[in-house]
Amino acid sequence: MGKATKYVSKQPDENGFIHWSDDEHQIWHDLVTRQLSCIKGRACDEYIQGLELLNLPADRVPQLAEVNKVLMKSTGWQCVEVPALINFDRFFKLLANKQFPVATFLRSREEFDYLQEPDFFHEVFGHCAMLTNPAFAEFTHTYGRLGFAASKEERVYLARLYWFTVEFGLMRQHGERRIYGGGILSSPGETEYAMTSDKPIYKVFDPVDVLRTPYRIDIMQPIYFEIDGIQQLFELAHQDIMSMVHQAQSLGLHAPLYPPKNKEQVGEYV
């Protein structure tokens, strides 16, 4: 995977229990309380319903077993503890088996506001609530199966689909713009930017258009795609996504809406 990380995932003990420090419990508390306030009235209904099901504690870091009990009952998914960085093969294989990779480390206080690596807060608070939704879970499972069987070149295109849905997806709900992407839901800066700024471009979700849109992982997103509702992802999961990938490959990429950097990172996942 891309760059190295200074973070190391915590190893569970023989009972699957991860021992978090008092400082980490406090960081979790501060992250959760801040972000709950930030996403109020902005997160989609499915996410809020999922949060209620998960009933995440605010005073301590939850254990994966607690999250898994809810996920298994609602959609048959499980979280799996992984190192801070994993490769494409492992990532897609886990999703194909209805297993969501969660790096078991929390950001430091120094990187409280922004962290490039997806930490435990991002994975659990940002993503797991949506995984309680059957339509979203079905899309994610299909994505994993397709990605596991895809070529290296096809995976780079598929990565864009994940980025603009699971990570940075928006939807129309109750006549308003709402968030369902975990990369926004776990970031106060991106939440404010996506929902209140006049800088981003908002486009109607079209899969081939999405697959042709380059992104950078280290900036606020210059473009967001909006689905009409979570059912649209469920319907996409039952369409021929790989033919869309091949169509996007033949059409080529859109010009990027961001400045170049020395070495562009495209399609790298953790």
N, C-alpha and C positions, 0 to 999 in steps of 0.2 A: 504494500500500500504506500502511497505518496510519502509524505514527510514523516519523520519519527515523532514520537510524542514523549513528553516527560512523565506522563501519567501511567500508572500501573494498576490494573484491575485487582481488587481485593479477592483473595481466594476464600471460598466458603469452608467452614469446618466440616467434620465428618457427618454432621447433621444437616448440612446445607445452609447453615446460618452464617451470615456475614457480620463480622464485628466492626461496627462503625464507631468512630471516636466522638467524644462530646462536641468537639469543634465541627465535625461533619454533620451531626444532628442539628446543630445550630445553623449551619449553612443551608441545609435542606429546609429547615423551618423558614428561614429568611427568603429563600428562593420561592417557596410555595406561596407564602403569604403575599409577597410582592406580585407574583404573576397572577394569582387569583383575582387580585384587584384590577390588574391590567387588562385581563381578558373578559371582564364582566360586561355582558351585553355585546360582546364581539365574537365569542366562540359559537360554533354551530350547536344546534340542539343535541345532535348525536354525541358530541364531545361532552357536553354538560351531563347528559344521561349516563355516559360511560364513567365520568368522574364520580357521580353519585354511587354507581355500582362498585367501583374500586374502593371508595371510602378511604382514600389515602390519609395516613396520619400526618399532622402538621408538626408535631413535637419531636418526631424521630424519623429517621430514614426507614422506609418500609422494607420488609424482606420480600424477595422474589416469590417465595411460597405463598405469601398473602395475595400478591397480584395474580399468580397463576391459578389460584383457586377460583377467582372470579372469571378469568379469561376462559378456563376450561369449561366452566358452567355455561358461559354465554356463547362462545364461538368455537371452543375446542382448541384454542391457541395456548401456547406456553411461552414464557420468557426463558431464555437460556443465557447463562453467564458466559461472557467471552472476554478475551484480552482487549486492551484499549483499541487496537486496530486489527481488522481481519481482512482477508482477501475476498475478491469477487466470488470465487467458487464456494467458499464457506458461507458467505452472505446469502447467495441464491439458494444453496442447498437447505439452509435453515428455514428460509421463508417457504420453500417448496414442501417442507415437513411441518408447516404451521408452527414454526418456532421463531420467535423474535429475538434477535441478538441484543443483549444489554451489557454494555461495558460497566463493570462494577467499581467505578471510581467516581468521586465527586470533584468538581472544579474547586480550585483553591480560592480563598478570599480575594487574592490579587486578581484573579480572572473571573470575578463574580458576575460582571456585566456582560462579558463576551468570551466565548470559548469556541475555538474552531472545531475541536474534537467533540463528538456527541458523548456526553457523560450520562451518569445514572439519572440525573434530573431530566435531561432532555429526552431520554428514551422512555422513562416511566411516566413522567408528568406530560410530556409532549405527545407520545404515541399510544400508550397502552389504553387510554380511555377510548380512542377510536377503534381499537382492536376488539372491543366488546360489541361493536356494531356488525351484524352479519354481512351486510353489503360491502362494507369497507374491508372486512376480514377476507371475504371471497376474492375481492380484487387483489389484495396483497398476496394471497396464496397463489392465484393465477400468475401474478407477476413473478413470483419466485420460481414456479415451475418452468415458465418460459425462459427466464434468465439462466437457469441451470443448464438448459439444453442449447442455449444460444452460443454463437461464435463470439470471439473477442470483439470483433467489429460491431456485431449486433448489440452486444452488451453496452457499448458506449452510447448507442442510441436509446436503449431501454433505460439507462441511468437517467436520462432527461425526463422520461415519463414519471419515474419515481420522484425525482426532484420537484417537479411542478405539481405533483398531487400529494403524495404522502408527506413530503417535507414542507412544501410551500404552496399548498393548494388553498384556494378560496372558493366559496360557493355563494349562490344567491339563495336566501331563505327569508321568508316573510317580507319580501320586497327589499331586503337589505343585503349588504355584503357581510358575510360571516367567514370565520376561519375554521379550517379543519386540518391544515398541515402542521405537523409537529414542530417543524423548524421555526414557525411563527409563534405557535402556542407556548413554546418554552422560552421565548425571547422577548423581553419588554421592549427593546429597541426596534425589533422587526415588527412587533405588534403595532406599535405607534406608527411606524413608517408605512406599513401596509394599509392601515385603516384611516390615517389622518393626513398623510402627506399628499401633495399634489405632484410629486415627482414620478411615481411608478406609472407604467402603462398597464391597463387592465384589458385582457382579451377574453373573448368567449372561448371556452375550452374546445379545441379541435385536436384530436390525437396526433395527426400527422404534423400539424403546426407545432405542437409541443415537442415532438421528436426531433424537429429541425431547429429548435431554439437552444443555442449554447448558453451556458451559465458559468458563473464563478462562485466558489464556495465561501470566499472571504470578503464579500461585500453585501450591502443591502441589495435585494433583488430589484433590478430595473423593470422587470415585467412579471406579472402574475396572471394565471389563467383561472377563470371562474367556471365551475360546473353549475348545472341547474339544480342539483340536489345529489345526495349520496347515491341514489338509484342509478344515476348516470355512470358511476364507476362500476356498479354491479353489472350493468348492461355491457359496458366496455369489456369486462372480464369474460364475456361470452361471445365476443367478436374476434375476428382474426387479427390479433394485435401484431403478429409477426409479418403479415402482409403489409401492414401499415409501416412497420420498421423498414421493410424493403422499399416501399414507396418513398419514404423519407430519405433513405440512402440514395435513391436515384435522383431525387430533386435537389439534394444537397442542403447544407446548413444555411440558416438566415445569418445575416451580418450581426455580430455581437453588439449589444447595446451598452457595452462597458469598455473602458480603456484596456488596452493589452497589458499584460505583465510579462516578465521575462520567460516564465515557463507556465503556460496555462494548464490548469488541472481540469481535466474533463473526465467525468464518469468514474471517479474513484469513490468507493463506498466503504463505510465502516459500520 
